[in-house]
Amino acid sequence: MITGGASGIGRGIAEELLSCGAKVVIADIETAAVHKAAAEIGAVGIVTDVAKLESVQTLAAETLRRFGKVDIVCNNAGVGPRAKIESMTIDEWKWIIDVNLWGVIHGTHVFLPHLIANKDGGHIVNTASQAGLAAYAGVGAYVVTKFGVVGLSETLALELAQDHPAVGVSILCPGPVRTNIYQSQRNRPATLIKGGFRDIEANSIVSADARWLQPRDVGRLVAASIRDGRLYIMTHPEMFDTIRARQEAIAAAHNHTGKSEERI
């Protein structure tokens, strides 16, 4: 089961898992898009709003009705409009958190009991971002949600390793991928008070020489990571410098604190 499966990374994962022999359910908030994509790739399409618990519960019930069990859950749906924190409305904060973080919480809460109950075990993949491991200016709300997804997933992995080792966890942290997440406001709720959020040109947020992946490339990495039981799925190792700089700054702060305590 893959949320945000009608396009982008979600569809790339779906196509790869189908090629591996899986039966796939793709869920998406866009009715026409999810049914069109399902017909094109040979999946089951279910309209779902991941921001609403009852919608995800209906998705789980329909998945189990059709197939009797679920083995892999990919909480992938997300939005990515750009705004500086100072320009955002509370409504915009609520929208992005509802989709990007609550969507993962809902998917985990609803599907995890079924993965645990599966005699064959299972795997959950939560889509975060490079922005879940290091901060980037201009996308603060997105960073907040993706840091949350990473923290949720790392904690879940520890707990499942202790209590339900047959269920694995992976955290997908993609860099530049050719998707339509940069035009997220096509799904912006009509009641949302206008603020700083705006869609962006993807090329405007990364360097000109960035290595762009296609969604199916990411799908292959996800499938391999599920097979190998890897916690972190990194698509762009060349982007590690930003993450390393953050880690080094934290380490330096610890070292500084230790020296201060010695003086005291």
N, C-alpha and C positions, 0 to 999 in steps of 0.2 A: 504494500500500500504506500503510495507516494502522494503527498500533498504538493500543491503547486505543480502538478504533473502535466498540465496542458501545453507547457512551453518551457524553454530554457533548460536549466539544469535538471529540473524534475522530469521533463520529457527525455533528456539524455540518459538519466538513470533508468527510466522505464524501458527505453529501447534496448539498453544493454542487458537488463535483467530478463527481458523477453527473449533475447538471443541466447541467454544461458538456460532457457527452458522454464522460467518462472511464469506463473499466471499473475497478471498485474492489474491492480486497481489504481487508476489515477484520479485524484480529487482536485478540484479547482473551483474557484468562485465564479469563473467566466463560463456561463452555460454553453454557449455555442462553441467556444474554443475547446472545452473539455470533451464534448461529444465528437467534435471533428477529429481531435487528436486521437481519441480512443479508437475511432473507426479506422484511422490511417495506420496505426501501429498494432492493432489487434489486442487492445486492452479493454477493461471495463471502465467507463467514465462515470463519476458521481459528482454532482454539484455539491460543493461544501464550502462553508465559510468557517475557516479555522479559528476565527476570533470568537465564535459562539460554541460553547460547550455542547449544547444540544445538537448542533449540526455535526460535530465530530462524533458524538454518540450514535447518530443515525448512520454516519459513514461506517463505523465499526459494525453496527448491526447488519447492514447490507453486505459488507465484506464477508462476515461470518455466515450469513444466510446463503451466499453464493458458493463459498469455498470451504466452510466448516472450520477453518483455522486461519491464522495469519503467522507467517514466519519472519517477514522482514517489514519493518515500518520505517519510512523515510519522512521525517517531519521537515519538509523543505520549503513550504510556502513562505513568501516574504515580500516586503515592499522596501524600496530604497530611494525615496526622494531626498533631495539635498537641501539643507538649511543650516545656518548658524544657530546655535542654541538661543541667542538673544532675540531672534526673530520668530521663534515658534510660539504657536498658541497651545494651550492645554489640550484642546481637541486634537491637534496634530500629534502631540505626545501620546495621547490615548490611542489614536489610530495605529501608530507604528508599533507601540508596545503590545496592543491587542493582537496584531497579526504576527509580528516577528517573535515575540516572547511568549505571550499567552497561547499562540497557535502551537508552539512546541510543547508548552505545559499541557494543554488540552490533549494533544496527540499522545504524549507520554502517559498521562493519567488514564486515558481511556483504553489505549492499546496494550500497555505494559502488563496488566493482569492476563491478557490472552497470550502474550509471548511467554510469560512465566508458566502458564498452564499447558503450553504446547509441549508434548512429550519429546519432540525433536529439538527443543530449544528455539532460539530465535536471535534476531539482531535488530537494534534500533540505530538509525543514522539521523543525527540532528544537524541541519545545515546552519553553520555559523558563518564565519568570514575571516579573512585576514584581519578585518576590523574587530574581530572578537579577541584578538591577541595583542593588538597595539592600536593606539588612538590615531585618528586622522582628522584634521581640521575640516569643518564644513559639513560633516556627517555625524554630528554628535549623538543624535537620537538613535541612528543606526548602530553606532558603536555601543551605546548603552544596551540595546537589545541583544547584540551579538556577544558581548561580554557575558550577559546573562545566560545565553544558550550554552556557552562554553562552561560556565560554572555549574549549571544544572547537569550537563552531560558528564563532566569529570566526577562530580559527586555520585551520580547514578552509576557510573562504571565501578566506583569503589564499593558501593552498596551491593550491586549485583554480583560482583566477584566474591563477596562474603556470603551472600544468601542464596543466589540463583546463578551459579557460574555458567549455566548453559545458555544464558542470554547475554549477548555481547553488546557493546556500545561503540559507535564511531562518531567523531565530530568532524564534519566536512568544513574546511576553512579555505574556500576558493579565493584566488586572486582574480584578475580580469578574465571574464568569460562572456562570450557573445550571447547575451540574453536581453529580454525586454524589461528587466527590473528597473532600468534607468528611466522607464516611462510608466512608473507605478501609478501615477495619478489618474490613469484611465479607470482604476477601481476605487478612487477616492470617494468615500461616502458623501452624498449630496448635502447632508446636514453639517458637514465639517466646517467650522469657522475658518475663514481664509487667514493664513499667516505666511510664514516664510518658505514653506515647502515648495519646491519646484522640480520638475523633471529636468534632466541634464543630458547633454551629449556625453556618451560613455568616454570618448577620447579626451574629454576635457578634464578628467580626474586622474588620469595616469600619464606616465611619460610617453613620449612619441615612439620610443623603441620598446614599449611593453610587449610581452608575449601573450597574445590573446589565444584562449582555448575555445574550442567548440563544445557545446553541451555534452555531446557523446564522448568526448575525451574525458570529461569529468565522470561520466557514467562508468567508464572502464575502470577508473581509479576507485570508485565506490565499490564496484563489484569485487575487485581484487582485495580491497581492504576488508570487506565482509568475509571473504574466504579466509583471509589471513588473520582475522581478529585484531586488526590494528585500531587503536584508539583515535589517533589523529590522521586525517586525510589532508595532506598538503598538496596543492596543485602547482605552486610556484616557489620552489626552494630558493630561487634567486631573490625573492622578496624578504628573506629572513633577516636582513640587516636591521629593519625597523623593529622587529620583534626582539632581536638581540640587544638593541640599544635600550629598550625598555627593561629587559631583564638585567642588564648591566647597571642601569640607574637604580634599580631596586636593591641589587647586591651592594652597590656603593653606599646606599643609605643605611643598610644594615651594618656595614663595616664602620661607617662614621658614628653610628649610635654606639657600637661596641667600644670604640676608642673614647667617646665622651664618657661612658660609664666607668671606664678604667681611670680617667682623671678624677672623677667624683670619688 
